[in-house]
């Protein structure tokens, strides 16, 4: 059961988010001898060396084996993230921080085969917004959106399970985003108060089984009339109309839907005022995570 998130103060939230040679071996020795000159054997194509990320060299065969192991680890992490609640994913990342890096390295390799990357789409479209627009990137990965837009005078608040010590703030976005905002007053229809965010982006980030909680948090931190941009893999949707209806129940009105891409769908929503919801209401809403199936990557 999830309690209504507390409203943090704007000043505190902005402050929290904004802050966030070896000597060579001795050659001395007695009775030094010169090794005889030897002719290196000819290498087959699969044995030809290639540079590795660690600065050494790998044969083509070794590189293929490494990539296969990396791919298997990516698929295992991917399956775990999609088929469990965000709380378990957060615990896994805390126990093994490298898991976060390995997953996103694998993800970047997968996206290379796509016609376009939704993050690049949002970089382009958000660049046309007024300067100083406050954007919250929920499930930001390596913070690519912030890295591109902050130099252009946008405020991008990036959140994911693991912090990079720079752009990304650690947070379980399906549970609580450390930004101000309320869910209104019992018995009333409202848009809450205290919000500072103009746009929320969820680019391929509604992963855990409790992903509707992330949409709930998006509503809480957005100003009234604020934008919610969602990009998700097309094959994940069990029923697009029911997905739109669910977001409507949380407090979002559909502005546009773009399904022209072969790999993913783009949605734009507007935050609207809503009636107060009891915890029983929220339990029913948050239990509809099955509207998005796990994203499964095939072995390549």
C-alpha positions in Angstrom: 0.0 0.0 0.0 1.3 3.4 -0.9 0.7 6.5 1.2 0.2 9.9 -0.3 3.6 11.4 -0.9 4.6 14.4 1.2 5.0 17.8 -0.4 8.6 19.0 -0.3 9.5 22.7 -0.3 10.5 24.1 -3.7 13.7 25.7 -2.4 14.9 22.6 -0.7 14.2 20.4 -3.7 15.9 22.7 -6.2 19.0 23.0 -3.9 19.2 19.3 -3.5 19.0 18.5 -7.2 21.3 21.3 -8.3 24.1 20.4 -5.9 24.2 17.1 -6.6 51.4 7.3 -11.1 53.0 4.1 -10.8 56.8 3.9 -11.2 58.1 1.6 -14.0 59.5 -1.7 -12.9 63.3 -1.7 -12.4 65.3 -3.0 -15.4 68.2 -3.9 -13.1 69.4 -7.5 -13.3 72.4 -9.7 -13.6 73.5 -11.7 -16.6 71.0 -10.0 -19.0 70.5 -12.0 -22.2 68.9 -11.0 -25.4 66.0 -13.2 -26.6 66.4 -14.7 -30.1 64.4 -13.1 -32.9 61.3 -15.2 -33.8 59.0 -14.9 -36.7 55.3 -14.5 -35.6 52.9 -17.0 -37.1 50.3 -15.7 -39.5 46.9 -15.0 -37.8 43.6 -16.3 -39.1 40.8 -13.8 -39.4 39.1 -14.9 -36.2 42.4 -14.5 -34.3 43.1 -11.0 -35.6 43.6 -8.6 -32.6 41.1 -5.7 -31.9 41.3 -3.0 -29.3 39.3 -3.7 -26.2 37.8 -1.0 -23.9 40.5 -1.8 -21.3 43.3 -0.8 -23.6 44.4 -4.3 -24.4 43.6 -6.4 -27.5 41.1 -9.1 -28.2 40.9 -11.4 -31.2 37.7 -11.2 -33.3 36.6 -14.5 -31.7 37.2 -13.3 -28.2 35.3 -10.1 -28.9 32.4 -12.0 -30.2 32.4 -14.2 -27.1 32.6 -11.1 -24.8 29.7 -9.4 -26.7 27.7 -12.6 -26.3 28.2 -12.6 -22.6 27.4 -8.9 -22.3 24.2 -9.5 -24.3 23.2 -12.3 -22.0 23.8 -10.2 -18.9 21.8 -7.3 -20.5 18.8 -9.6 -21.2 18.9 -11.1 -17.7 18.9 -7.6 -16.1 16.2 -6.4 -18.5 13.9 -9.3 -17.6 14.4 -8.7 -13.9 13.6 -5.0 -14.2 10.4 -5.5 -16.2 9.0 -8.4 -14.3 9.4 -7.1 -10.7 8.4 -4.0 -8.7 10.7 -1.0 -8.7 11.6 -1.6 -5.0 13.4 -4.9 -5.9 15.2 -3.2 -8.9 16.4 -0.5 -6.6 17.7 -3.1 -4.1 19.5 -4.9 -6.9 21.2 -1.8 -8.1 22.3 -0.8 -4.6 23.9 -4.3 -4.1 25.6 -4.2 -7.5 26.0 -0.6 -8.9 27.7 -2.0 -12.0 24.5 -3.6 -13.0 23.1 -0.1 -13.9 26.0 0.6 -16.1 25.9 -2.8 -17.8 22.2 -2.5 -18.5 22.5 0.9 -20.1 25.5 -0.1 -22.1 23.4 -3.0 -23.5 20.5 -0.8 -24.1 22.6 1.6 -26.1 23.6 -1.3 -28.3 20.0 -2.3 -28.9 18.9 1.2 -29.8 21.5 1.4 -32.5 19.3 -0.8 -34.7 16.3 1.5 -34.3 15.3 4.0 -36.9 15.6 6.7 -34.2 16.0 7.1 -30.5 13.1 8.7 -28.6 15.5 10.6 -26.4 16.9 12.3 -29.5 13.4 13.1 -30.5 12.7 14.8 -27.1 16.0 16.7 -27.3 14.9 18.2 -30.6 11.3 19.0 -29.6 12.1 20.3 -26.1 14.8 22.5 -27.6 12.0 24.6 -29.0 10.5 25.3 -25.6 11.2 28.6 -23.9 14.5 28.9 -22.0 14.3 28.1 -18.3 11.6 25.5 -18.8 11.8 23.0 -15.9 11.9 19.4 -17.2 11.8 16.3 -15.0 13.3 13.2 -16.7 11.9 10.2 -14.9 14.0 7.0 -15.5 16.6 9.1 -17.2 19.3 6.4 -17.7 22.6 8.1 -18.3 21.1 11.6 -18.3 21.4 12.2 -22.0 18.5 14.6 -22.0 20.1 16.8 -19.4 23.5 16.7 -21.0 22.0 18.0 -24.2 19.5 20.6 -22.8 21.2 22.1 -19.7 23.8 23.9 -21.9 20.9 25.4 -23.8 19.6 27.1 -20.6 17.0 24.5 -19.7 16.6 23.1 -16.2 16.5 19.3 -16.4 16.0 17.4 -13.2 17.1 13.8 -13.9 16.1 10.8 -11.8 16.9 7.1 -11.9 17.7 4.2 -9.6 21.4 5.0 -9.4 23.1 8.5 -9.3 26.1 9.3 -11.5 27.3 11.9 -9.1 26.5 14.7 -11.5 23.4 14.9 -13.6 21.4 12.0 -12.2 19.7 11.9 -8.7 19.0 8.5 -7.3 15.3 7.9 -6.8 12.6 5.2 -7.2 10.4 7.2 -9.5 7.5 4.7 -9.1 7.5 5.4 -5.4 8.5 9.0 -4.7 10.3 11.7 -6.8 12.2 14.1 -4.5 10.4 17.2 -5.8 7.6 19.4 -4.3 4.0 18.9 -5.1 0.8 17.6 -3.5 -2.2 15.5 -4.5 -4.8 18.0 -3.3 -7.2 18.0 -0.4 -9.6 15.2 0.5 -13.1 15.8 -0.9 -12.0 18.4 -3.4 -11.2 18.5 -7.1 -7.8 20.2 -7.6 -4.4 20.1 -9.3 -2.5 20.1 -6.0 -0.1 22.8 -5.2 3.6 23.7 -4.8 4.8 22.2 -8.1 7.8 23.6 -10.1 7.9 21.3 -13.1 6.7 22.3 -16.6 7.3 19.0 -18.5 7.8 15.4 -17.4 9.5 13.0 -19.8 9.1 9.2 -19.5 11.2 7.9 -22.4 11.1 4.1 -22.4 11.2 4.2 -18.6 7.8 2.7 -17.5 9.6 -0.6 -16.7 8.6 -2.1 -13.3 5.4 -3.8 -12.7 4.3 -0.9 -10.6 4.9 1.7 -13.4 1.5 3.4 -12.8 3.1 4.8 -9.7 5.5 6.8 -11.9 2.6 8.4 -13.7 1.0 9.2 -10.3 4.3 11.0 -9.3 4.4 12.8 -12.7 1.0 14.3 -11.9 2.0 15.3 -8.4 5.1 17.2 -9.4 3.7 18.9 -12.6 2.1 22.3 -12.6 -1.5 22.4 -13.7 -1.5 22.3 -17.5 2.0 20.9 -17.5 3.0 18.4 -20.2 3.7 14.6 -19.8 5.6 13.0 -22.7 5.6 9.2 -22.9 7.6 7.1 -25.3 7.2 3.3 -25.1 8.0 0.2 -27.2 4.9 -0.6 -29.4 5.0 -4.3 -28.7 4.5 -3.6 -24.9 0.9 -2.3 -25.3 -1.8 -4.8 -24.6 -4.5 -2.2 -25.2 -3.6 1.4 -26.2 -7.1 2.7 -25.4 -7.1 1.3 -21.9 -3.6 2.7 -21.4 -4.8 6.2 -22.3 -7.9 5.7 -20.1 -5.7 4.7 -17.1 -3.6 7.9 -17.5 -6.9 9.8 -17.8 -8.0 8.3 -14.4 -4.7 9.5 -12.9 -5.3 13.1 -14.2 -4.0 13.4 -17.7 -5.8 14.4 -20.9 -4.4 13.1 -24.2 -3.2 15.8 -26.5 -1.6 13.6 -29.3 -0.6 10.1 -30.1 2.1 9.2 -32.7 2.3 5.5 -33.8 4.2 6.2 -37.1 7.4 4.7 -35.9 7.9 1.0 -36.3 9.5 0.5 -32.9 7.8 2.8 -30.4 4.8 5.0 -29.7 4.8 8.7 -28.6 2.1 10.2 -26.4 1.6 13.8 -25.2 -0.7 14.4 -22.2 -1.8 17.6 -20.4 -2.2 17.6 -16.6 -5.7 18.5 -15.5 -7.4 18.9 -12.2 -8.9 15.7 -10.7 -11.1 14.6 -7.8 -9.4 13.4 -4.6 -8.7 9.6 -4.6 -8.7 7.3 -1.6 -6.1 4.7 -1.1 -8.6 2.1 -2.3 -8.9 4.0 -5.6 -5.2 4.1 -5.9 -4.8 0.4 -5.3 -7.2 -0.3 -8.2 -5.2 2.1 -10.5 -1.8 0.9 -9.5 -2.8 -2.8 -10.0 -3.1 -2.2 -13.8 0.5 -2.6 -14.6 -0.3 -5.5 -17.0 -1.4 -2.9 -19.6 2.3 -2.8 -20.5 4.0 -6.2 -21.2 7.7 -6.7 -20.4 10.0 -5.7 -23.2 11.9 -8.8 -24.2 15.0 -8.5 -26.4 15.8 -11.5 -28.7 19.3 -13.0 -28.7 21.3 -11.5 -31.6 
